[in-house]
Amino acid sequence: MAGAERMTATLANALAALGHNVTILSLWDQASQFALDPRIRHEALFAQRPSFKRAYLATVAGIRRHCRAHRTEVLVQVDTMLALFVLPATVGLGLHHIAWEHCHFDQDLGKPARKLARRLAARFCRQVVVLTERDRQRWREALRPRSDIVCLPNPLPFPMPPEPAPRTQKTVLAMGRLVAAKGFDVLLHAWQQVAAQAPGWQLLIHGEGEERPALTALINELGLQDRASLPGICHDPQQAYGRASVFCLSSRYEGFGLVLIEAMAFGLPIVSTDCETGPRELLTPGQDALVVPTGNAKALAEALLSVIRDPDGANRLADAGRRKASTFALERIALQWDALVKAQP
C-alpha cells in the first residue's frame, strides 16, 4: 500500500493503455493492492519475503529467467536499490534499463547499500528517473553520472475531479505510512494546541505502520481521544479528500509528496512542512500552501489555525493549488514515460 507500489500500478496501467506489453515482476507477493489493467501480467519470484542475503543468487537468476522468458526490451526498476539484483541479472541481455528513484538523494532509509546501488545505477542504467529537479541536481553534482538523469514527477493517479471538495466538515486530513519520517507525532502535539482553540474540529490520520502503538499512546497522553483518530489504511482516498476541509503534511522528509497533489486536486488548502525534496519544490509558500519548518509543532498549529479561521485565505490557497494540480495529469506524464521507454540509445 506504499507510494512506490501505487505509482507502479498507475504507470503500468497508463503504459498498457498506450499499447505497451507490460509485465510487473514483484520480488514477492503476487497480490496487488492496486487495480491493474487486465492486459498486465503480474508475477512474483517468491511466495513470501525471503532473506535476500541467503536468496541473492536465486533472486538474480529469477530476474534473468523472467526477462529472457518474456523477451523484455525495457526494464524499469522501481527502486534504485534493485540495481544490486538487476544489473548482474541482465548482463549481456541488451536491455534498455531505467532506474526509478522514489526517495530523495540524501536519504538512504537506513540501508547503507543504497548509496552503492545509486552509484551503480548512475553508471550502468541508460536513465535514472527522479521526481524533482532538486534531486536531479543532487544526483548530477554528487555522482557525475554516465546515465541520463531525468526528472519526471509522479502523476495524479486519478482523473482531475470536476469539482472541488465542498469543505463543509470540520476535518483536517493527513495521510501516509505511520512511520517517524511522516512527523505525525509533531502533528499530534500541534493538534493539541489547535483543538483547544477550534471547537468541533477533528484530525484524521489515515495510514498504517510501525508507529501506530506510539501514536495511539500519544493521542491518549495528550487527551485527544475525541479529537484525533487513526482509522487505518484508506482504501478510497478520493472519498477521504472529498470529506475533508484542510490537508496537512507534517513530514520530516519526503521523496515527492504525492498526497499534496491529490489534496490540491480536490481543492483542499494545504498546510505543510518545508521538507526536502518534494514539498520544497511542489509548493509556493503563501500562494498555494502555508509552509512551516519541520519539527515545529507551534508553527504547525498556528498555520492550521490560520487556515481554519480565515475562510477567504483558505479559498485562495485552495484555488491556486487546484490549478497547480492540473499540471500533474496522468495523461501528460504518461506520454513523457512513453517517449522515455521508446528512446533510442
ZASEDO-430861 format. One record per residue (C-alpha): z, x, y; residue number from 1; chain; residue in three letters. Coordinates in nm, 4 decimals. Each point is the difference from the previous one (the first is absolute). Layout:
<pt <Z, X, Y>, NUM, A, ALA> ...
# end
This chain:
<pt <0.0000, 0.0000, 0.0000>, 1, A, MET> <pt <-0.0230, 0.3031, 0.2306>, 2, A, ALA> <pt <-0.2454, 0.0535, 0.2837>, 3, A, GLY> <pt <-0.2272, 0.2519, -0.1717>, 4, A, ALA> <pt <-0.0419, -0.2315, -0.2985>, 5, A, GLU> <pt <-0.0726, -0.2928, 0.2287>, 6, A, ARG> <pt <-0.2652, 0.2000, 0.1875>, 7, A, MET> <pt <-0.1516, 0.1139, -0.3294>, 8, A, THR> <pt <-0.0535, -0.3614, -0.1037>, 9, A, ALA> <pt <-0.1253, -0.0985, 0.3462>, 10, A, THR> <pt <-0.2542, 0.2824, 0.0187>, 11, A, LEU> <pt <-0.1078, -0.0398, -0.3632>, 12, A, ALA> <pt <-0.0707, -0.3692, 0.0587>, 13, A, ASN> <pt <-0.1961, 0.0771, 0.3166>, 14, A, ALA> <pt <-0.2129, 0.2684, -0.1673>, 15, A, LEU> <pt <-0.0674, -0.2250, -0.2985>, 16, A, ALA> <pt <-0.1181, -0.2700, 0.2427>, 17, A, ALA> <pt <-0.2392, 0.2564, 0.1503>, 18, A, LEU> <pt <-0.1557, 0.0574, -0.3429>, 19, A, GLY> <pt <0.1880, 0.3054, -0.1261>, 20, A, HIS> <pt <0.1056, 0.0238, -0.3646>, 21, A, ASN> <pt <0.3740, 0.0544, 0.0412>, 22, A, VAL> <pt <0.2593, 0.1108, -0.2529>, 23, A, THR> <pt <0.3701, 0.0482, 0.0761>, 24, A, ILE> <pt <0.1748, 0.2494, -0.2265>, 25, A, LEU> <pt <0.3795, -0.0215, 0.0202>, 26, A, SER> <pt <0.2090, 0.2730, -0.1546>, 27, A, LEU> <pt <0.2171, -0.2736, -0.1508>, 28, A, TRP> <pt <0.0308, -0.3794, 0.0119>, 29, A, ASP> <pt <-0.3266, -0.1893, -0.0208>, 30, A, GLN> <pt <0.1498, -0.3113, 0.1621>, 31, A, ALA> <pt <-0.0973, -0.0169, 0.3666>, 32, A, SER> <pt <0.2421, -0.1604, 0.2440>, 33, A, GLN> <pt <-0.2991, -0.0884, 0.2198>, 34, A, PHE> <pt <-0.3004, -0.2180, -0.0745>, 35, A, ALA> <pt <-0.3098, 0.1924, -0.1082>, 36, A, LEU> <pt <-0.3638, -0.1058, 0.0143>, 37, A, ASP> <pt <-0.1018, -0.0985, -0.3572>, 38, A, PRO> <pt <-0.2764, 0.2621, 0.0173>, 39, A, ARG> <pt <0.2601, 0.2784, 0.0222>, 40, A, ILE> <pt <0.1102, 0.1739, -0.3191>, 41, A, ARG> <pt <0.3686, 0.1009, -0.0010>, 42, A, HIS> <pt <0.1270, 0.2424, -0.2630>, 43, A, GLU> <pt <0.3149, 0.2091, -0.0503>, 44, A, ALA> <pt <0.0512, 0.3352, -0.1699>, 45, A, LEU> <pt <0.3495, -0.0843, -0.1249>, 46, A, PHE> <pt <0.1752, -0.3271, -0.0790>, 47, A, ALA> <pt <0.3216, 0.1275, 0.1625>, 48, A, GLN> <pt <0.0763, 0.2719, 0.2493>, 49, A, ARG> <pt <0.0205, 0.3309, -0.1894>, 50, A, PRO> <pt <0.1548, 0.3302, 0.0999>, 51, A, SER> <pt <-0.2981, 0.1591, 0.1712>, 52, A, PHE> <pt <0.1393, 0.3477, -0.0639>, 53, A, LYS> <pt <-0.0143, -0.0660, -0.3742>, 54, A, ARG> <pt <-0.3153, -0.2137, 0.0203>, 55, A, ALA> <pt <-0.1891, 0.2175, 0.2472>, 56, A, TYR> <pt <-0.2767, 0.1104, -0.2379>, 57, A, LEU> <pt <-0.0331, -0.3523, -0.1449>, 58, A, ALA> <pt <-0.0343, -0.1376, 0.3538>, 59, A, THR> <pt <-0.2689, 0.2506, 0.0973>, 60, A, VAL> <pt <-0.1866, -0.0644, -0.3266>, 61, A, ALA> <pt <0.0266, -0.3772, 0.0466>, 62, A, GLY> <pt <-0.1431, 0.0113, 0.3536>, 63, A, ILE> <pt <-0.2890, 0.2184, -0.1186>, 64, A, ARG> <pt <-0.0690, -0.2275, -0.2962>, 65, A, ARG> <pt <-0.0011, -0.3052, 0.2298>, 66, A, HIS> <pt <-0.2384, 0.1561, 0.2523>, 67, A, CYS> <pt <-0.2432, 0.1060, -0.2714>, 68, A, ARG> <pt <0.0138, -0.3366, -0.1780>, 69, A, ALA> <pt <-0.0739, -0.1918, 0.3216>, 70, A, HIS> <pt <-0.2441, 0.2574, 0.1380>, 71, A, ARG> <pt <0.2035, 0.0108, 0.3178>, 72, A, THR> <pt <-0.1948, 0.1221, 0.3021>, 73, A, GLU> <pt <0.2634, -0.0376, 0.2741>, 74, A, VAL> <pt <0.3703, 0.0450, -0.0645>, 75, A, LEU> <pt <0.2561, -0.1032, 0.2627>, 76, A, VAL> <pt <0.3505, 0.1281, -0.0743>, 77, A, GLN> <pt <0.2436, -0.2368, 0.1688>, 78, A, VAL> <pt <0.2614, 0.2681, 0.0715>, 79, A, ASP> <pt <-0.0546, 0.3667, 0.0768>, 80, A, THR> <pt <0.2617, 0.0832, -0.2677>, 81, A, MET> <pt <-0.2560, -0.1093, -0.2580>, 82, A, LEU> <pt <-0.2069, 0.3095, 0.0784>, 83, A, ALA> <pt <0.2304, 0.1824, -0.2418>, 84, A, LEU> <pt <-0.1438, -0.2136, -0.2820>, 85, A, PHE> <pt <-0.3451, -0.0976, 0.1237>, 86, A, VAL> <pt <-0.1380, 0.3380, 0.1021>, 87, A, LEU> <pt <0.0442, 0.1654, -0.3427>, 88, A, PRO> <pt <-0.1054, -0.3260, -0.1694>, 89, A, ALA> <pt <-0.3373, -0.0090, 0.1766>, 90, A, THR> <pt <-0.1043, 0.3651, -0.0076>, 91, A, VAL> <pt <-0.3721, 0.0182, -0.0705>, 92, A, GLY> <pt <-0.0614, -0.3749, 0.0224>, 93, A, LEU> <pt <-0.1675, 0.0183, 0.3403>, 94, A, GLY> <pt <0.1938, -0.2908, 0.1474>, 95, A, LEU> <pt <0.0149, -0.0975, 0.3656>, 96, A, HIS> <pt <0.3757, 0.0405, 0.0360>, 97, A, HIS> <pt <0.1944, -0.1676, 0.2848>, 98, A, ILE> <pt <0.3754, 0.0363, 0.0549>, 99, A, ALA> <pt <0.1684, -0.2923, 0.1781>, 100, A, TRP> <pt <0.3212, 0.0909, 0.1828>, 101, A, GLU> <pt <0.2516, -0.2790, 0.0681>, 102, A, HIS> <pt <0.2882, 0.2103, 0.1325>, 103, A, CYS> <pt <0.0063, 0.1991, 0.3188>, 104, A, HIS> <pt <-0.0530, 0.3735, -0.0332>, 105, A, PHE> <pt <0.3550, 0.1103, 0.0822>, 106, A, ASP> <pt <0.1629, -0.2189, -0.2665>, 107, A, GLN> <pt <-0.0027, 0.0972, -0.3683>, 108, A, ASP> <pt <0.2140, -0.2957, -0.1262>, 109, A, LEU> <pt <0.2364, 0.2422, -0.1700>, 110, A, GLY> <pt <-0.2721, 0.1639, -0.2108>, 111, A, LYS> <pt <-0.0626, 0.3633, 0.1008>, 112, A, PRO> <pt <-0.3069, 0.0060, -0.2293>, 113, A, ALA> <pt <-0.1675, -0.2364, 0.2475>, 114, A, ARG> <pt <-0.0557, 0.2957, 0.2344>, 115, A, LYS> <pt <-0.1908, 0.1864, -0.2714>, 116, A, LEU> <pt <-0.1955, -0.3138, -0.0896>, 117, A, ALA> <pt <-0.1065, -0.0448, 0.3625>, 118, A, ARG> <pt <-0.1219, 0.3602, 0.0172>, 119, A, ARG> <pt <-0.2039, -0.0544, -0.3163>, 120, A, LEU> <pt <-0.1443, -0.3266, 0.1342>, 121, A, ALA> <pt <-0.0913, 0.1670, 0.3300>, 122, A, ALA> <pt <-0.1828, 0.2745, -0.1858>, 123, A, ARG> <pt <-0.1694, -0.1783, -0.2911>, 124, A, PHE> <pt <-0.0557, -0.3680, 0.0931>, 125, A, CYS> <pt <-0.3130, -0.0928, 0.1903>, 126, A, ARG> <pt <0.2016, -0.2188, 0.2380>, 127, A, GLN> <pt <0.3646, -0.0681, 0.0701>, 128, A, VAL> <pt <0.0585, -0.3426, 0.1561>, 129, A, VAL> <pt <0.3017, -0.0288, 0.2295>, 130, A, VAL> <pt <0.1227, -0.3082, 0.1840>, 131, A, LEU> <pt <0.0461, 0.1251, 0.3568>, 132, A, THR> <pt <-0.1630, 0.2445, 0.2402>, 133, A, GLU> <pt <0.3372, 0.1706, 0.0423>, 134, A, ARG> <pt <0.0107, 0.0751, -0.3716>, 135, A, ASP> <pt <-0.3621, 0.1147, 0.0008>, 136, A, ARG> <pt <0.0872, 0.2560, 0.2645>, 137, A, GLN> <pt <0.3048, 0.1182, -0.1960>, 138, A, ARG> <pt <-0.2088, 0.0545, -0.3148>, 139, A, TRP> <pt <-0.2596, 0.1968, 0.1939>, 140, A, ARG> <pt <0.2547, 0.2147, 0.1849>, 141, A, GLU> <pt <0.2252, 0.0730, -0.2975>, 142, A, ALA> <pt <-0.2481, 0.0483, -0.2842>, 143, A, LEU> <pt <-0.3363, 0.0938, 0.1577>, 144, A, ARG> <pt <-0.1605, -0.2058, -0.2770>, 145, A, PRO> <pt <-0.3371, 0.0417, -0.1646>, 146, A, ARG> <pt <0.0053, -0.3753, -0.0598>, 147, A, SER> <pt <-0.1122, -0.2435, 0.2657>, 148, A, ASP> <pt <0.3139, -0.1683, 0.1371>, 149, A, ILE> <pt <-0.0928, -0.3608, 0.0804>, 150, A, VAL> <pt <0.2143, -0.2532, 0.1870>, 151, A, CYS> <pt <-0.0355, -0.3510, -0.1415>, 152, A, LEU> <pt <0.2870, -0.2376, 0.0826>, 153, A, PRO> <pt <0.1242, -0.2554, -0.2461>, 154, A, ASN> <pt <-0.1743, -0.3349, 0.0468>, 155, A, PRO> <pt <0.1594, -0.3384, 0.0499>, 156, A, LEU> <pt <0.0183, -0.1201, -0.3636>, 157, A, PRO> <pt <-0.0667, -0.3651, 0.0844>, 158, A, PHE> <pt <-0.2423, -0.1752, 0.2368>, 159, A, PRO> <pt <0.1053, -0.0146, 0.3629>, 160, A, MET> <pt <0.2071, -0.3216, 0.0349>, 161, A, PRO> <pt <-0.1936, -0.2526, 0.2091>, 162, A, PRO> <pt <0.3165, -0.0918, 0.1905>, 163, A, GLU> <pt <0.3174, 0.1960, 0.0792>, 164, A, PRO> <pt <0.3339, -0.0961, -0.1529>, 165, A, ALA> <pt <0.1725, -0.2865, 0.1863>, 166, A, PRO> <pt <0.3162, 0.2107, 0.0491>, 167, A, ARG> <pt <0.2232, -0.3047, 0.0086>, 168, A, THR> <pt <0.2681, 0.1318, -0.2353>, 169, A, GLN> <pt <0.2754, 0.2354, 0.1110>, 170, A, LYS> <pt <-0.0952, 0.2632, -0.2553>, 171, A, THR> <pt <-0.0449, 0.3760, 0.0287>, 172, A, VAL> <pt <-0.1970, 0.1366, -0.2955>, 173, A, LEU> <pt <0.0070, 0.3504, -0.1462>, 174, A, ALA> <pt <-0.1881, 0.1028, -0.3115>, 175, A, MET> <pt <-0.0144, 0.3099, -0.2194>, 176, A, GLY> <pt <0.1505, 0.1817, -0.2945>, 177, A, ARG> <pt <0.3787, 0.0107, 0.0114>, 178, A, LEU> <pt <0.0196, 0.3771, 0.0373>, 179, A, VAL> <pt <0.1607, 0.2272, 0.2575>, 180, A, ALA> <pt <-0.3328, 0.0775, 0.1680>, 181, A, ALA> <pt <-0.0316, -0.3599, 0.1211>, 182, A, LYS> <pt <0.3188, 0.0188, 0.2077>, 183, A, GLY> <pt <0.1283, -0.3445, -0.0955>, 184, A, PHE> <pt <0.3559, 0.1293, 0.0327>, 185, A, ASP> <pt <-0.0712, 0.0712, 0.3672>, 186, A, VAL> <pt <-0.1584, -0.3440, 0.0360>, 187, A, LEU> <pt <0.3116, -0.1697, -0.1411>, 188, A, LEU> <pt <0.2238, 0.1868, 0.2431>, 189, A, HIS> <pt <-0.2333, -0.1111, 0.2787>, 190, A, ALA> <pt <0.0020, -0.3548, -0.1324>, 191, A, TRP> <pt <0.3785, -0.0164, 0.0234>, 192, A, GLN> <pt <-0.0432, 0.0451, 0.3759>, 193, A, GLN> <pt <-0.2886, -0.2496, 0.0180>, 194, A, VAL> <pt <0.1808, -0.2654, -0.2050>, 195, A, ALA> <pt <0.2936, 0.0050, 0.2411>, 196, A, ALA> <pt <-0.2308, -0.0803, 0.2938>, 197, A, GLN> <pt <-0.2777, -0.2136, -0.1524>, 198, A, ALA> <pt <0.1496, -0.3067, -0.1697>, 199, A, PRO> <pt <-0.2014, -0.1497, -0.2837>, 200, A, GLY> <pt <-0.2299, 0.2968, -0.0579>, 201, A, TRP> <pt <-0.0466, 0.1266, -0.3555>, 202, A, GLN> <pt <-0.1168, 0.3360, -0.1365>, 203, A, LEU> <pt <-0.2098, 0.0058, -0.3194>, 204, A, LEU> <pt <-0.0663, 0.3357, -0.1664>, 205, A, ILE> <pt <-0.2597, -0.0466, -0.2738>, 206, A, HIS> <pt <-0.0311, 0.2710, -0.2632>, 207, A, GLY> <pt <0.1641, 0.1603, -0.2999>, 208, A, GLU> <pt <0.1278, 0.3467, -0.0764>, 209, A, GLY> <pt <0.2821, 0.2383, -0.0688>, 210, A, GLU> <pt <0.1852, -0.0743, 0.3252>, 211, A, GLU> <pt <0.0662, -0.3671, -0.0836>, 212, A, ARG> <pt <0.3662, 0.0508, -0.1067>, 213, A, PRO> <pt <0.0756, 0.2085, 0.3101>, 214, A, ALA> <pt <-0.1730, -0.2442, 0.2340>, 215, A, LEU> <pt <0.1745, -0.2984, -0.1597>, 216, A, THR> <pt <0.3330, 0.1747, 0.0454>, 217, A, ALA> <pt <-0.0870, 0.0770, 0.3631>, 218, A, LEU> <pt <-0.0856, -0.3646, 0.0705>, 219, A, ILE> <pt <0.3444, -0.0968, -0.1303>, 220, A, ASN> <pt <0.1728, 0.2817, 0.1876>, 221, A, GLU> <pt <-0.1610, -0.1032, 0.3295>, 222, A, LEU> <pt <0.0793, -0.3683, -0.0555>, 223, A, GLY> <pt <-0.3685, -0.1006, -0.0042>, 224, A, LEU> <pt <0.0011, -0.2086, -0.3186>, 225, A, GLN> <pt <-0.1196, -0.3092, 0.1898>, 226, A, ASP> <pt <-0.2360, 0.1830, 0.2356>, 227, A, ARG> <pt <-0.1920, 0.2523, -0.2148>, 228, A, ALA> <pt <-0.1496, -0.0227, -0.3487>, 229, A, SER> <pt <-0.1919, 0.2069, -0.2558>, 230, A, LEU> <pt <-0.2206, -0.2568, -0.1775>, 231, A, PRO> <pt <-0.1839, 0.2596, -0.2127>, 232, A, GLY> <pt <-0.3686, 0.0774, -0.0426>, 233, A, ILE> <pt <-0.2265, -0.2202, 0.2069>, 234, A, CYS> <pt <-0.2746, -0.1363, -0.2233>, 235, A, HIS> <pt <-0.1621, -0.1910, 0.2866>, 236, A, ASP> <pt <0.0142, 0.2254, 0.3097>, 237, A, PRO> <pt <-0.2266, -0.2322, 0.1974>, 238, A, GLN> <pt <0.2510, -0.2828, -0.0377>, 239, A, GLN> <pt <0.2849, 0.2308, 0.1051>, 240, A, ALA> <pt <-0.1827, 0.1120, 0.3156>, 241, A, TYR> <pt <-0.0922, -0.3594, 0.0763>, 242, A, GLY> <pt <0.3662, -0.1050, 0.0007>, 243, A, ARG> <pt <0.1301, 0.2880, 0.2135>, 244, A, ALA> <pt <0.0264, 0.0357, 0.3773>, 245, A, SER> <pt <0.0540, 0.3773, 0.0356>, 246, A, VAL> <pt <-0.0837, 0.2962, -0.2246>, 247, A, PHE> <pt <0.2149, 0.3130, -0.0104>, 248, A, CYS> <pt <-0.0838, 0.3396, -0.1516>, 249, A, LEU> <pt <0.3051, 0.2254, -0.0129>, 250, A, SER> <pt <-0.1452, 0.2916, -0.2003>, 251, A, SER> <pt <0.1084, 0.3608, 0.0281>, 252, A, ARG> <pt <-0.3579, 0.1030, -0.0888>, 253, A, TYR> <pt <-0.3220, -0.1703, -0.1121>, 254, A, GLU> <pt <-0.3337, 0.1086, -0.1405>, 255, A, GLY> <pt <-0.1733, -0.2872, 0.1764>, 256, A, PHE> <pt <0.2002, -0.3220, 0.0338>, 257, A, GLY> <pt <-0.2417, -0.2681, -0.1217>, 258, A, LEU> <pt <0.2658, -0.2674, 0.0539>, 259, A, VAL> <pt <-0.0421, 0.0554, 0.3757>, 260, A, LEU> <pt <-0.3688, -0.0923, -0.0157>, 261, A, ILE> <pt <0.0749, -0.3011, -0.2202>, 262, A, GLU> <pt <0.2719, -0.1269, 0.2329>, 263, A, ALA> <pt <-0.2199, 0.0507, 0.3065>, 264, A, MET> <pt <-0.2786, -0.1947, -0.1697>, 265, A, ALA> <pt <0.2386, -0.2954, -0.0146>, 266, A, PHE> <pt <0.0859, 0.0388, 0.3666>, 267, A, GLY> <pt <0.3574, 0.1196, -0.0513>, 268, A, LEU> <pt <0.1495, 0.2117, 0.2784>, 269, A, PRO> <pt <0.0900, 0.3425, -0.1389>, 270, A, ILE> <pt <0.3167, 0.2050, 0.0379>, 271, A, VAL> <pt <-0.0419, 0.3399, -0.1650>, 272, A, SER> <pt <0.1428, 0.3484, -0.0217>, 273, A, THR> <pt <-0.2102, 0.2801, 0.1433>, 274, A, ASP> <pt <-0.0419, 0.1758, -0.3315>, 275, A, CYS> <pt <-0.2744, 0.2204, -0.1368>, 276, A, GLU> <pt <-0.2774, -0.0510, -0.0713>, 277, A, THR> <pt <-0.1236, -0.3572, -0.0082>, 278, A, GLY> <pt <0.2113, -0.1848, 0.2591>, 279, A, PRO> <pt <-0.0378, 0.2821, 0.2505>, 280, A, ARG> <pt <-0.3779, -0.0315, -0.0266>, 281, A, GLU> <pt <-0.0383, -0.3726, -0.0685>, 282, A, LEU> <pt <0.2208, -0.1335, 0.2803>, 283, A, LEU> <pt <-0.0288, 0.0123, 0.3782>, 284, A, THR> <pt <0.3576, -0.0253, 0.1315>, 285, A, PRO> <pt <0.0516, -0.2831, 0.2434>, 286, A, GLY> <pt <-0.3482, -0.1358, -0.0593>, 287, A, GLN> <pt <-0.0043, -0.1209, -0.3606>, 288, A, ASP> <pt <0.3509, 0.0993, -0.1138>, 289, A, ALA> <pt <0.3456, 0.0998, 0.1146>, 290, A, LEU> <pt <0.0636, 0.3477, -0.1380>, 291, A, VAL> <pt <0.3370, 0.1753, -0.0359>, 292, A, VAL> <pt <0.1200, 0.3362, -0.1370>, 293, A, PRO> <pt <0.0620, 0.0250, -0.3745>, 294, A, THR> <pt <0.3564, -0.0375, -0.1235>, 295, A, GLY> <pt <0.1237, -0.1618, 0.3212>, 296, A, ASN> <pt <0.1616, -0.3352, -0.0849>, 297, A, ALA> <pt <0.0995, -0.0718, 0.3621>, 298, A, LYS> <pt <-0.3560, 0.0452, 0.1307>, 299, A, ALA> <pt <-0.1383, -0.2072, -0.2878>, 300, A, LEU> <pt <0.2449, -0.2820, 0.0768>, 301, A, ALA> <pt <-0.0888, 0.0048, 0.3707>, 302, A, GLU> <pt <-0.3730, -0.0203, -0.0769>, 303, A, ALA> <pt <0.0494, -0.2905, -0.2418>, 304, A, LEU> <pt <0.2120, -0.1853, 0.2540>, 305, A, LEU> <pt <-0.2629, 0.0620, 0.2672>, 306, A, SER> <pt <-0.2707, -0.1638, -0.2133>, 307, A, VAL> <pt <0.2291, -0.2890, -0.0978>, 308, A, ILE> <pt <0.1058, -0.0702, 0.3599>, 309, A, ARG> <pt <-0.3392, 0.0438, 0.1689>, 310, A, ASP> <pt <-0.2553, -0.2418, -0.1525>, 311, A, PRO> <pt <-0.2685, 0.0894, 0.2558>, 312, A, ASP> <pt <0.0361, 0.3708, -0.0735>, 313, A, GLY> <pt <-0.0037, -0.0725, -0.3732>, 314, A, ALA> <pt <-0.3230, -0.1974, 0.0427>, 315, A, ASN> <pt <-0.1660, 0.2899, 0.1833>, 316, A, ARG> <pt <0.0939, 0.2428, -0.2782>, 317, A, LEU> <pt <-0.1190, -0.2469, -0.2640>, 318, A, ALA> <pt <-0.3381, -0.0626, 0.1651>, 319, A, ASP> <pt <-0.0712, 0.3721, 0.0431>, 320, A, ALA> <pt <0.1063, 0.0727, -0.3562>, 321, A, GLY> <pt <-0.2265, -0.2690, -0.1396>, 322, A, ARG> <pt <-0.2979, 0.1484, 0.1847>, 323, A, ARG> <pt <0.0805, 0.3438, -0.1433>, 324, A, LYS> <pt <0.0415, -0.1336, -0.3543>, 325, A, ALA> <pt <-0.3543, -0.1385, 0.0063>, 326, A, SER> <pt <-0.1360, 0.3577, 0.0144>, 327, A, THR> <pt <0.1454, 0.0648, -0.3485>, 328, A, PHE> <pt <-0.2088, -0.2677, -0.1740>, 329, A, ALA> <pt <-0.0623, 0.0755, -0.3673>, 330, A, LEU> <pt <-0.3770, -0.0485, 0.0271>, 331, A, GLU> <pt <-0.0286, 0.2727, 0.2630>, 332, A, ARG> <pt <0.2110, 0.2592, -0.1814>, 333, A, ILE> <pt <-0.1570, -0.0827, -0.3389>, 334, A, ALA> <pt <-0.3403, 0.0937, 0.1416>, 335, A, LEU> <pt <0.1411, 0.3362, 0.1089>, 336, A, GLN> <pt <0.1267, 0.0599, -0.3552>, 337, A, TRP> <pt <-0.3382, -0.1128, -0.1335>, 338, A, ASP> <pt <-0.1692, 0.2672, 0.2119>, 339, A, ALA> <pt <0.2551, 0.2594, -0.1099>, 340, A, LEU> <pt <-0.0492, -0.0503, -0.3729>, 341, A, VAL> <pt <-0.3781, 0.0056, 0.0469>, 342, A, LYS> <pt <0.0071, 0.3203, 0.2075>, 343, A, ALA> <pt <-0.2114, 0.2835, -0.1325>, 344, A, GLN> <pt <0.1501, 0.3513, -0.0272>, 345, A, PRO> 
# end
